[in-house]
Amino acid sequence: EIATRLWEQRRAYALDAPVSGGDVGARNGTLTIMVGGDASALERVMPVLLAMGKKITHLGPPGAGQVCKAANQIMVAAQMVAMGEMLVFSKKSGVDPAKVIEAVKGG
């Protein structure tokens, strides 16, 4: 809605471009950038985004980048819960959780 109003009232494009990769990715210019908005506007700012990130994905209309970031956060949270469950299960089953982590971290 904001992007539409910006275009209608100011003839300005708006892109939403949340990132993943943390402070290390920001320092190293290796962020993953999830972009929502007009494709031609994305083309115009692509050199700027490439200076910050290594993977830039256009996901669709305005807001799509934010939806992707929220989905990413859901996945991360689920993985954290699963890790906790794995450690509790291992310990309650009499298996050293550290050894379980060592065994499964390679794939």
MOPAC internal coordinates of N, CA, C and O (Angstrom, degrees):
PM7 1SCF
backbone

  N    0.0000 0     0.00 0     0.00 0    0    0    0
  C    1.4391 1     0.00 0     0.00 0    1    0    0
  C    1.5310 1   110.87 1     0.00 0    2    1    0
  O    1.2310 1   120.03 1   135.38 1    3    2    1
  N    1.3152 1   117.54 1   -44.62 1    3    2    1
  C    1.4660 1   120.45 1   178.58 1    5    3    2
  C    1.5175 1   110.29 1   -63.76 1    6    5    3
  O    1.2310 1   120.50 1   136.63 1    7    6    5
  N    1.3275 1   116.64 1   -43.37 1    7    6    5
  C    1.4665 1   119.88 1   179.80 1    9    7    6
  C    1.5214 1   110.64 1   -61.35 1   10    9    7
  O    1.2310 1   120.06 1   140.51 1   11   10    9
  N    1.3109 1   117.50 1   -39.49 1   11   10    9
  C    1.4698 1   121.11 1   178.57 1   13   11   10
  C    1.5238 1   110.81 1   -64.49 1   14   13   11
  O    1.2310 1   120.41 1   135.18 1   15   14   13
  N    1.3151 1   116.82 1   -44.82 1   15   14   13
  C    1.4691 1   119.91 1   178.85 1   17   15   14
  C    1.5225 1   111.58 1   -64.42 1   18   17   15
  O    1.2310 1   120.23 1   140.01 1   19   18   17
  N    1.3185 1   117.16 1   -39.99 1   19   18   17
  C    1.4693 1   119.82 1   177.85 1   21   19   18
  C    1.5215 1   110.72 1   -59.31 1   22   21   19
  O    1.2310 1   121.02 1   136.79 1   23   22   21
  N    1.3306 1   115.65 1   -43.21 1   23   22   21
  C    1.4538 1   119.27 1   179.87 1   25   23   22
  C    1.5360 1   110.71 1   -66.49 1   26   25   23
  O    1.2310 1   120.58 1   133.17 1   27   26   25
  N    1.3010 1   116.50 1   -46.83 1   27   26   25
  C    1.4653 1   120.57 1  -177.34 1   29   27   26
  C    1.5300 1   112.77 1   -65.46 1   30   29   27
  O    1.2310 1   120.14 1   140.13 1   31   30   29
  N    1.3217 1   117.34 1   -39.87 1   31   30   29
  C    1.4640 1   120.90 1  -174.14 1   33   31   30
  C    1.5280 1   113.82 1   -92.11 1   34   33   31
  O    1.2310 1   119.93 1   149.75 1   35   34   33
  N    1.3227 1   117.74 1   -30.25 1   35   34   33
  C    1.4681 1   120.74 1  -173.70 1   37   35   34
  C    1.5283 1   114.14 1  -125.64 1   38   37   35
  O    1.2310 1   120.63 1   174.39 1   39   38   37
  N    1.3238 1   116.40 1    -5.61 1   39   38   37
  C    1.4606 1   120.96 1  -173.61 1   41   39   38
  C    1.5303 1   110.91 1    55.17 1   42   41   39
  O    1.2310 1   121.61 1  -139.76 1   43   42   41
  N    1.3319 1   114.53 1    40.24 1   43   42   41
  C    1.4646 1   122.08 1   178.39 1   45   43   42
  C    1.5192 1   109.00 1  -115.82 1   46   45   43
  O    1.2310 1   121.12 1   -42.10 1   47   46   45
  N    1.3046 1   115.46 1   137.90 1   47   46   45
  C    1.4494 1   120.74 1   176.16 1   49   47   46
  C    1.5281 1   109.84 1   -87.04 1   50   49   47
  O    1.2310 1   120.97 1   -26.98 1   51   50   49
  N    1.3179 1   115.74 1   153.02 1   51   50   49
  C    1.4650 1   121.99 1   174.28 1   53   51   50
  C    1.5225 1   107.87 1  -130.63 1   54   53   51
  O    1.2310 1   121.11 1   -46.97 1   55   54   53
  N    1.3019 1   115.49 1   133.03 1   55   54   53
  C    1.4573 1   121.68 1   175.02 1   57   55   54
  C    1.5213 1   108.23 1  -117.90 1   58   57   55
  O    1.2310 1   120.50 1   -40.08 1   59   58   57
  N    1.3115 1   116.66 1   139.92 1   59   58   57
  C    1.4614 1   119.62 1   168.57 1   61   59   58
  C    1.5191 1   105.75 1  -102.82 1   62   61   59
  O    1.2310 1   120.87 1   -49.71 1   63   62   61
  N    1.3170 1   115.95 1   130.29 1   63   62   61
  C    1.4645 1   119.71 1  -173.30 1   65   63   62
  C    1.5227 1   111.23 1  -143.25 1   66   65   63
  O    1.2310 1   119.99 1  -112.25 1   67   66   65
  N    1.3340 1   117.62 1    67.75 1   67   66   65
  C    1.4567 1   119.24 1   176.08 1   69   67   66
  C    1.5276 1   110.65 1   -66.34 1   70   69   67
  O    1.2310 1   121.46 1   -19.39 1   71   70   69
  N    1.3146 1   114.82 1   160.61 1   71   70   69
  C    1.4626 1   119.78 1  -174.63 1   73   71   70
  C    1.5231 1   111.23 1  -124.54 1   74   73   71
  O    1.2310 1   121.64 1   -17.06 1   75   74   73
  N    1.3163 1   114.46 1   162.94 1   75   74   73
  C    1.4513 1   123.25 1   172.01 1   77   75   74
  C    1.5225 1   106.65 1  -136.65 1   78   77   75
  O    1.2310 1   120.99 1   -35.92 1   79   78   77
  N    1.3007 1   115.72 1   144.08 1   79   78   77
  C    1.4604 1   119.26 1   178.84 1   81   79   78
  C    1.5116 1   113.17 1   135.25 1   82   81   79
  O    1.2310 1   120.61 1   171.62 1   83   82   81
  N    1.3122 1   116.44 1    -8.38 1   83   82   81
  C    1.4555 1   120.76 1   173.94 1   85   83   82
  C    1.5140 1   115.07 1    68.45 1   86   85   83
  O    1.2310 1   121.71 1     9.37 1   87   86   85
  N    1.3262 1   114.33 1  -170.63 1   87   86   85
  C    1.4574 1   119.74 1  -177.62 1   89   87   86
  C    1.5202 1   112.31 1   -67.03 1   90   89   87
  O    1.2310 1   120.26 1   149.13 1   91   90   89
  N    1.3221 1   117.11 1   -30.87 1   91   90   89
  C    1.4705 1   119.80 1   177.94 1   93   91   90
  C    1.5225 1   109.88 1   -66.11 1   94   93   91
  O    1.2310 1   120.52 1   135.16 1   95   94   93
  N    1.3281 1   116.61 1   -44.84 1   95   94   93
  C    1.4632 1   120.49 1   177.71 1   97   95   94
  C    1.5179 1   111.75 1   -62.29 1   98   97   95
  O    1.2310 1   120.66 1   143.04 1   99   98   97
  N    1.3286 1   116.34 1   -36.96 1   99   98   97
  C    1.4615 1   119.66 1   178.72 1  101   99   98
  C    1.5224 1   110.62 1   -66.38 1  102  101   99
  O    1.2310 1   120.39 1   135.09 1  103  102  101
  N    1.3109 1   116.87 1   -44.91 1  103  102  101
  C    1.4746 1   120.03 1   179.87 1  105  103  102
  C    1.5236 1   111.98 1   -65.10 1  106  105  103
  O    1.2310 1   120.52 1   143.19 1  107  106  105
  N    1.3260 1   116.62 1   -36.81 1  107  106  105
  C    1.4611 1   120.93 1  -175.98 1  109  107  106
  C    1.5229 1   114.00 1   -91.40 1  110  109  107
  O    1.2310 1   119.95 1   176.85 1  111  110  109
  N    1.3263 1   117.69 1    -3.15 1  111  110  109
  C    1.4568 1   120.37 1  -178.44 1  113  111  110
  C    1.5131 1   113.05 1    68.28 1  114  113  111
  O    1.2310 1   120.59 1  -147.03 1  115  114  113
  N    1.3371 1   116.48 1    32.97 1  115  114  113
  C    1.4671 1   120.51 1  -176.50 1  117  115  114
  C    1.5259 1   112.49 1  -119.61 1  118  117  115
  O    1.2310 1   120.49 1  -155.64 1  119  118  117
  N    1.3252 1   116.66 1    24.36 1  119  118  117
  C    1.4610 1   119.70 1  -179.78 1  121  119  118
  C    1.5231 1   111.63 1   -63.90 1  122  121  119
  O    1.2310 1   121.15 1   -25.37 1  123  122  121
  N    1.3103 1   115.40 1   154.63 1  123  122  121
  C    1.4576 1   122.65 1   166.61 1  125  123  122
  C    1.5228 1   105.66 1   -97.08 1  126  125  123
  O    1.2310 1   120.46 1   -52.66 1  127  126  125
  N    1.3282 1   116.72 1   127.34 1  127  126  125
  C    1.4556 1   121.05 1  -175.33 1  129  127  126
  C    1.5238 1   108.78 1  -118.81 1  130  129  127
  O    1.2310 1   121.09 1   -54.28 1  131  130  129
  N    1.3326 1   115.53 1   125.72 1  131  130  129
  C    1.4606 1   123.32 1  -176.95 1  133  131  130
  C    1.5277 1   107.68 1  -107.69 1  134  133  131
  O    1.2310 1   119.90 1   -67.04 1  135  134  133
  N    1.3202 1   117.79 1   112.96 1  135  134  133
  C    1.4597 1   120.84 1  -169.31 1  137  135  134
  C    1.5231 1   112.19 1  -112.31 1  138  137  135
  O    1.2310 1   121.63 1   -45.96 1  139  138  137
  N    1.3239 1   114.48 1   134.04 1  139  138  137
  C    1.4516 1   121.84 1   170.22 1  141  139  138
  C    1.5136 1   108.89 1  -118.61 1  142  141  139
  O    1.2310 1   120.53 1   -37.65 1  143  142  141
  N    1.3172 1   116.58 1   142.35 1  143  142  141
  C    1.4631 1   120.43 1   178.52 1  145  143  142
  C    1.5148 1   111.78 1   135.82 1  146  145  143
  O    1.2310 1   121.57 1     6.92 1  147  146  145
  N    1.3179 1   114.60 1  -173.08 1  147  146  145
  C    1.4577 1   122.33 1  -176.87 1  149  147  146
  C    1.5328 1   111.61 1   -63.67 1  150  149  147
  O    1.2310 1   120.42 1   -49.05 1  151  150  149
  N    1.3340 1   116.80 1   130.95 1  151  150  149
  C    1.4674 1   121.69 1  -177.43 1  153  151  150
  C    1.5221 1   112.43 1   -63.49 1  154  153  151
  O    1.2310 1   119.88 1   142.62 1  155  154  153
  N    1.3308 1   117.84 1   -37.38 1  155  154  153
  C    1.4626 1   119.06 1  -179.92 1  157  155  154
  C    1.5246 1   111.20 1   -69.56 1  158  157  155
  O    1.2310 1   120.19 1   146.43 1  159  158  157
  N    1.3211 1   117.25 1   -33.57 1  159  158  157
  C    1.4683 1   120.49 1   175.30 1  161  159  158
  C    1.5250 1   109.92 1   -66.22 1  162  161  159
  O    1.2310 1   120.50 1   140.45 1  163  162  161
  N    1.3218 1   116.65 1   -39.55 1  163  162  161
  C    1.4571 1   120.55 1   177.30 1  165  163  162
  C    1.5238 1   110.41 1   -61.44 1  166  165  163
  O    1.2310 1   120.01 1   136.65 1  167  166  165
  N    1.3140 1   117.58 1   -43.35 1  167  166  165
  C    1.4735 1   120.55 1   178.31 1  169  167  166
  C    1.5202 1   111.27 1   -56.86 1  170  169  167
  O    1.2310 1   120.67 1   140.03 1  171  170  169
  N    1.3315 1   116.32 1   -39.97 1  171  170  169
  C    1.4657 1   120.55 1  -177.87 1  173  171  170
  C    1.5245 1   112.50 1   -66.93 1  174  173  171
  O    1.2310 1   119.98 1   145.39 1  175  174  173
  N    1.3171 1   117.64 1   -34.61 1  175  174  173
  C    1.4635 1   120.30 1  -177.89 1  177  175  174
  C    1.5286 1   113.29 1   -98.65 1  178  177  175
  O    1.2310 1   120.21 1  -178.71 1  179  178  177
  N    1.3179 1   117.20 1     1.29 1  179  178  177
  C    1.4606 1   121.10 1  -176.94 1  181  179  178
  C    1.5384 1   112.78 1   -53.87 1  182  181  179
  O    1.2310 1   118.31 1   138.59 1  183  182  181
  N    1.3367 1   120.82 1   -41.41 1  183  182  181
  C    1.4684 1   118.68 1   178.69 1  185  183  182
  C    1.5358 1   113.18 1   -58.84 1  186  185  183
  O    1.2310 1   120.29 1   144.42 1  187  186  185
  N    1.3085 1   117.04 1   -35.58 1  187  186  185
  C    1.4672 1   120.75 1   178.01 1  189  187  186
  C    1.5228 1   109.75 1   -67.96 1  190  189  187
  O    1.2310 1   120.49 1   134.68 1  191  190  189
  N    1.3191 1   116.66 1   -45.32 1  191  190  189
  C    1.4665 1   120.22 1  -179.15 1  193  191  190
  C    1.5256 1   111.08 1   -65.16 1  194  193  191
  O    1.2310 1   120.41 1   142.46 1  195  194  193
  N    1.3331 1   116.82 1   -37.54 1  195  194  193
  C    1.4630 1   120.13 1   179.57 1  197  195  194
  C    1.5270 1   111.89 1   -65.96 1  198  197  195
  O    1.2310 1   120.03 1   156.03 1  199  198  197
  N    1.3154 1   117.54 1   -23.97 1  199  198  197
  C    1.4663 1   120.39 1   176.02 1  201  199  198
  C    1.5263 1   111.11 1   -71.45 1  202  201  199
  O    1.2310 1   120.60 1   158.70 1  203  202  201
  N    1.3298 1   116.45 1   -21.30 1  203  202  201
  C    1.4709 1   120.49 1  -177.46 1  205  203  202
  C    1.5198 1   113.26 1  -105.95 1  206  205  203
  O    1.2310 1   120.39 1   155.05 1  207  206  205
  N    1.3182 1   116.85 1   -24.95 1  207  206  205
  C    1.4530 1   119.01 1  -172.46 1  209  207  206
  C    1.5103 1   113.40 1  -137.21 1  210  209  207
  O    1.2310 1   121.52 1   -19.12 1  211  210  209
  N    1.3238 1   114.69 1   160.88 1  211  210  209
  C    1.4624 1   119.63 1   177.99 1  213  211  210
  C    1.5269 1   111.92 1  -105.66 1  214  213  211
  O    1.2310 1   120.25 1   160.14 1  215  214  213
  N    1.3315 1   117.12 1   -19.86 1  215  214  213
  C    1.4621 1   120.02 1   178.95 1  217  215  214
  C    1.5184 1   108.15 1  -129.03 1  218  217  215
  O    1.2310 1   120.94 1   -67.48 1  219  218  217
  N    1.3138 1   115.80 1   112.52 1  219  218  217
  C    1.4612 1   121.61 1   179.70 1  221  219  218
  C    1.5208 1   106.99 1  -118.51 1  222  221  219
  O    1.2310 1   120.67 1   -56.77 1  223  222  221
  N    1.3257 1   116.32 1   123.23 1  223  222  221
  C    1.4603 1   121.39 1  -177.52 1  225  223  222
  C    1.5146 1   109.73 1  -122.30 1  226  225  223
  O    1.2310 1   120.74 1   -54.40 1  227  226  225
  N    1.3321 1   116.19 1   125.60 1  227  226  225
  C    1.4657 1   121.26 1   173.87 1  229  227  226
  C    1.5219 1   107.16 1   -86.84 1  230  229  227
  O    1.2310 1   120.91 1   -60.04 1  231  230  229
  N    1.3329 1   115.86 1   119.96 1  231  230  229
  C    1.4579 1   120.71 1  -173.66 1  233  231  230
  C    1.5190 1   114.33 1  -101.07 1  234  233  231
  O    1.2310 1   120.58 1   167.60 1  235  234  233
  N    1.3369 1   116.50 1   -12.40 1  235  234  233
  C    1.4573 1   118.05 1  -179.86 1  237  235  234
  C    1.5140 1   111.89 1   139.57 1  238  237  235
  O    1.2310 1   120.40 1    31.71 1  239  238  237
  N    1.3179 1   116.85 1  -148.29 1  239  238  237
  C    1.4670 1   121.74 1  -173.28 1  241  239  238
  C    1.5333 1   112.16 1   -69.83 1  242  241  239
  O    1.2310 1   120.72 1    -6.32 1  243  242  241
  N    1.3426 1   116.23 1   173.68 1  243  242  241
  C    1.4651 1   119.51 1   177.99 1  245  243  242
  C    1.5247 1   111.34 1   -51.79 1  246  245  243
  O    1.2310 1   121.19 1   -44.91 1  247  246  245
  N    1.3145 1   115.34 1   135.09 1  247  246  245
  C    1.4586 1   121.86 1  -178.76 1  249  247  246
  C    1.5174 1   113.57 1    98.42 1  250  249  247
  O    1.2310 1   120.14 1   160.01 1  251  250  249
  N    1.3238 1   117.33 1   -19.99 1  251  250  249
  C    1.4657 1   120.71 1  -177.39 1  253  251  250
  C    1.5263 1   112.06 1   -65.04 1  254  253  251
  O    1.2310 1   120.38 1   145.41 1  255  254  253
  N    1.3265 1   116.88 1   -34.59 1  255  254  253
  C    1.4632 1   119.73 1   176.92 1  257  255  254
  C    1.5195 1   111.39 1   -62.96 1  258  257  255
  O    1.2310 1   120.48 1   138.80 1  259  258  257
  N    1.3312 1   116.69 1   -41.20 1  259  258  257
  C    1.4612 1   121.16 1   179.32 1  261  259  258
  C    1.5293 1   111.22 1   -66.70 1  262  261  259
  O    1.2310 1   120.58 1   142.29 1  263  262  261
  N    1.3235 1   116.49 1   -37.71 1  263  262  261
  C    1.4717 1   120.12 1   177.32 1  265  263  262
  C    1.5271 1   109.45 1   -62.21 1  266  265  263
  O    1.2310 1   120.64 1   136.13 1  267  266  265
  N    1.3274 1   116.38 1   -43.87 1  267  266  265
  C    1.4657 1   120.30 1   179.44 1  269  267  266
  C    1.5217 1   111.16 1   -62.50 1  270  269  267
  O    1.2310 1   120.48 1   137.13 1  271  270  269
  N    1.3293 1   116.69 1   -42.87 1  271  270  269
  C    1.4665 1   120.21 1   179.26 1  273  271  270
  C    1.5300 1   110.27 1   -62.54 1  274  273  271
  O    1.2310 1   119.92 1   137.98 1  275  274  273
  N    1.3209 1   117.76 1   -42.02 1  275  274  273
  C    1.4622 1   120.74 1   177.68 1  277  275  274
  C    1.5268 1   110.46 1   -62.34 1  278  277  275
  O    1.2310 1   120.39 1   138.50 1  279  278  277
  N    1.3272 1   116.86 1   -41.50 1  279  278  277
  C    1.4690 1   120.67 1   177.80 1  281  279  278
  C    1.5276 1   110.14 1   -62.47 1  282  281  279
  O    1.2310 1   120.40 1   139.46 1  283  282  281
  N    1.3177 1   116.84 1   -40.54 1  283  282  281
  C    1.4584 1   121.88 1   177.70 1  285  283  282
  C    1.5324 1   110.40 1   -61.37 1  286  285  283
  O    1.2310 1   120.22 1   137.08 1  287  286  285
  N    1.3198 1   117.18 1   -42.92 1  287  286  285
  C    1.4568 1   121.03 1   179.79 1  289  287  286
  C    1.5277 1   111.16 1   -65.35 1  290  289  287
  O    1.2310 1   120.26 1   143.70 1  291  290  289
  N    1.3293 1   117.10 1   -36.30 1  291  290  289
  C    1.4666 1   120.94 1   175.95 1  293  291  290
  C    1.5217 1   109.59 1   -61.21 1  294  293  291
  O    1.2310 1   120.70 1   135.32 1  295  294  293
  N    1.3405 1   116.27 1   -44.68 1  295  294  293
  C    1.4597 1   120.67 1   179.92 1  297  295  294
  C    1.5267 1   110.80 1   -62.39 1  298  297  295
  O    1.2310 1   120.11 1   135.17 1  299  298  297
  N    1.3314 1   117.39 1   -44.83 1  299  298  297
  C    1.4621 1   121.43 1  -179.65 1  301  299  298
  C    1.5279 1   110.34 1   -61.67 1  302  301  299
  O    1.2310 1   120.68 1   134.63 1  303  302  301
  N    1.3308 1   116.31 1   -45.37 1  303  302  301
  C    1.4678 1   119.91 1   179.74 1  305  303  302
  C    1.5240 1   111.22 1   -61.89 1  306  305  303
  O    1.2310 1   120.61 1   138.93 1  307  306  305
  N    1.3240 1   116.44 1   -41.07 1  307  306  305
  C    1.4686 1   120.21 1   179.51 1  309  307  306
  C    1.5303 1   110.80 1   -63.80 1  310  309  307
  O    1.2310 1   120.60 1   141.53 1  311  310  309
  N    1.3236 1   116.47 1   -38.47 1  311  310  309
  C    1.4638 1   119.67 1   178.32 1  313  311  310
  C    1.5273 1   111.36 1   -65.86 1  314  313  311
  O    1.2310 1   120.76 1   141.80 1  315  314  313
  N    1.3322 1   116.15 1   -38.20 1  315  314  313
  C    1.4664 1   119.36 1   178.35 1  317  315  314
  C    1.5245 1   110.67 1   -64.73 1  318  317  315
  O    1.2310 1   120.31 1   137.02 1  319  318  317
  N    1.3207 1   117.02 1   -42.98 1  319  318  317
  C    1.4694 1   120.93 1   177.73 1  321  319  318
  C    1.5229 1   109.48 1   -62.80 1  322  321  319
  O    1.2310 1   120.09 1   136.30 1  323  322  321
  N    1.3260 1   117.43 1   -43.70 1  323  322  321
  C    1.4669 1   120.94 1  -179.98 1  325  323  322
  C    1.5232 1   111.09 1   -62.37 1  326  325  323
  O    1.2310 1   119.97 1   140.77 1  327  326  325
  N    1.3291 1   117.67 1   -39.23 1  327  326  325
  C    1.4636 1   120.61 1   178.39 1  329  327  326
  C    1.5273 1   110.29 1   -62.77 1  330  329  327
  O    1.2310 1   120.47 1   136.12 1  331  330  329
  N    1.3188 1   116.70 1   -43.88 1  331  330  329
  C    1.4645 1   120.32 1   177.63 1  333  331  330
  C    1.5191 1   111.92 1   -60.91 1  334  333  331
  O    1.2310 1   121.01 1   135.69 1  335  334  333
  N    1.3197 1   115.66 1   -44.31 1  335  334  333
  C    1.4722 1   119.98 1   178.85 1  337  335  334
  C    1.5247 1   110.96 1   -62.71 1  338  337  335
  O    1.2310 1   120.40 1   140.14 1  339  338  337
  N    1.3285 1   116.85 1   -39.86 1  339  338  337
  C    1.4583 1   121.49 1   179.86 1  341  339  338
  C    1.5347 1   110.25 1   -61.93 1  342  341  339
  O    1.2310 1   120.86 1   136.61 1  343  342  341
  N    1.3354 1   115.96 1   -43.39 1  343  342  341
  C    1.4632 1   119.71 1  -178.43 1  345  343  342
  C    1.5301 1   111.50 1   -68.09 1  346  345  343
  O    1.2310 1   120.25 1   137.13 1  347  346  345
  N    1.3206 1   117.12 1   -42.87 1  347  346  345
  C    1.4714 1   120.69 1   178.24 1  349  347  346
  C    1.5230 1   110.28 1   -63.76 1  350  349  347
  O    1.2310 1   120.61 1   133.50 1  351  350  349
  N    1.3295 1   116.45 1   -46.50 1  351  350  349
  C    1.4625 1   120.74 1   179.20 1  353  351  350
  C    1.5270 1   111.27 1   -57.99 1  354  353  351
  O    1.2310 1   120.70 1   133.85 1  355  354  353
  N    1.3339 1   116.26 1   -46.15 1  355  354  353
  C    1.4676 1   120.75 1  -179.19 1  357  355  354
  C    1.5255 1   110.65 1   -60.36 1  358  357  355
  O    1.2310 1   121.07 1   130.32 1  359  358  357
  N    1.3341 1   115.56 1   -49.68 1  359  358  357
  C    1.4701 1   120.17 1  -177.88 1  361  359  358
  C    1.5266 1   111.30 1   -61.91 1  362  361  359
  O    1.2310 1   120.17 1   134.29 1  363  362  361
  N    1.3348 1   117.28 1   -45.71 1  363  362  361
  C    1.4661 1   120.59 1  -179.76 1  365  363  362
  C    1.5261 1   112.32 1   -66.32 1  366  365  363
  O    1.2310 1   121.02 1   157.12 1  367  366  365
  N    1.3279 1   115.65 1   -22.88 1  367  366  365
  C    1.4684 1   120.12 1   178.32 1  369  367  366
  C    1.5225 1   112.08 1   -89.97 1  370  369  367
  O    1.2310 1   120.59 1  -178.33 1  371  370  369
  N    1.3366 1   116.48 1     1.67 1  371  370  369
  C    1.4607 1   120.11 1   176.58 1  373  371  370
  C    1.5165 1   114.43 1    84.63 1  374  373  371
  O    1.2310 1   120.06 1  -163.85 1  375  374  373
  N    1.3087 1   117.48 1    16.15 1  375  374  373
  C    1.4640 1   120.86 1   179.81 1  377  375  374
  C    1.5238 1   108.06 1  -110.05 1  378  377  375
  O    1.2310 1   120.69 1   -43.65 1  379  378  377
  N    1.3163 1   116.29 1   136.35 1  379  378  377
  C    1.4584 1   122.12 1  -178.93 1  381  379  378
  C    1.5375 1   109.72 1   -62.14 1  382  381  379
  O    1.2310 1   119.91 1   -63.92 1  383  382  381
  N    1.3454 1   117.77 1   116.08 1  383  382  381
  C    1.4696 1   120.39 1  -179.53 1  385  383  382
  C    1.5309 1   113.30 1   -57.21 1  386  385  383
  O    1.2310 1   119.85 1   144.94 1  387  386  385
  N    1.3185 1   117.90 1   -35.06 1  387  386  385
  C    1.4693 1   120.61 1   179.00 1  389  387  386
  C    1.5299 1   110.75 1   -63.04 1  390  389  387
  O    1.2310 1   120.74 1   141.62 1  391  390  389
  N    1.3284 1   116.19 1   -38.38 1  391  390  389
  C    1.4716 1   119.63 1   178.47 1  393  391  390
  C    1.5215 1   111.21 1   -70.24 1  394  393  391
  O    1.2310 1   120.75 1   144.34 1  395  394  393
  N    1.3300 1   116.17 1   -35.66 1  395  394  393
  C    1.4629 1   120.16 1   176.92 1  397  395  394
  C    1.5386 1   109.37 1   -62.39 1  398  397  395
  O    1.2310 1   121.04 1   133.86 1  399  398  397
  N    1.3275 1   115.61 1   -46.14 1  399  398  397
  C    1.4766 1   119.08 1   178.58 1  401  399  398
  C    1.5176 1   110.29 1   -59.65 1  402  401  399
  O    1.2310 1   120.29 1   134.26 1  403  402  401
  N    1.3154 1   117.06 1   -45.74 1  403  402  401
  C    1.4632 1   120.27 1   179.76 1  405  403  402
  C    1.5200 1   111.50 1   -59.85 1  406  405  403
  O    1.2310 1   120.71 1   141.21 1  407  406  405
  N    1.3277 1   116.24 1   -38.79 1  407  406  405
  C    1.4610 1   120.40 1  -178.03 1  409  407  406
  C    1.5170 1   113.06 1   -70.26 1  410  409  407
  O    1.2310 1   120.20 1   142.62 1  411  410  409
  N    1.3382 1   117.23 1   -37.38 1  411  410  409
  C    1.4590 1   118.85 1  -173.51 1  413  411  410
  C    1.5328 1   114.42 1   -96.08 1  414  413  411
  O    1.2310 1   119.65 1   167.63 1  415  414  413
  N    1.3277 1   118.27 1   -12.37 1  415  414  413
  C    1.4549 1   118.63 1  -174.00 1  417  415  414
  C    1.5345 1   113.77 1   -69.60 1  418  417  415
  O    1.2310 1   119.92 1   163.06 1  419  418  417
  N    1.2952 1   117.76 1   -16.94 1  419  418  417
  C    1.4477 1   119.92 1   178.28 1  421  419  418
  C    1.5130 1   114.54 1   -86.70 1  422  421  419
  O    1.2310 1   120.00 1   177.46 1  423  422  421
  N    1.3051 1   117.61 1    -2.54 1  423  422  421
  C    1.4581 1   119.22 1   178.55 1  425  423  422
  C    1.4719 1   110.24 1   133.90 1  426  425  423
  O    1.2310 1   120.10 1   180.00 1  427  426  425

